[in-house]
């Protein structure tokens, strides 16, 4: 995502990490946002950790019976 206020084109923009739950496609999580100027990319290990953390969170909420209660 480019950011005009940074005045650097796309290289001065941001990266957005989105988690899409294949097990339940209605669950889409915006996990993190970071400036490319401060961190060029995210590692595979960081992506794996984010995915595992959110899957554990979802599984824990389901076990508690608090997942997606209205």
Secondary structure, 3 states (H helix, E strand, C coil): CCCHHHCCHHHHCEEEEEEECCCCCCCEEEEEEEECCCCCCCCHHHHHHHHHHHHHHHHHHHHHCCCCCC
